């Protein structure tokens, strides 16, 4: 998968204990298929698709 760039990041909604991040340009589904967790600023975070 190509690296995520600033152009691939949409609206970010920060909540207590979790955040929502819009991943654009078709990279969101690719990201979800490849990873269940990612490392962000030295911390392991779980990723999942938001429930509609």
QUIQUIJO-V973787 format. One record per helix or strand of 2 or more residues. SS is the DSSP state (~ for helix, > for strand). FROM is the first residue (numbers start at 0). TO is the last residue. If there is no record, write none. Layout:
ss: <SS | SS>
from: <FROM | FROM>
to: <TO | TO>
This chain:
ss: <~ | > | > | ~ | > | >>
from: <5 | 8 | 17 | 26 | 36 | 42>
to: <7 | 14 | 22 | 33 | 39 | 45>
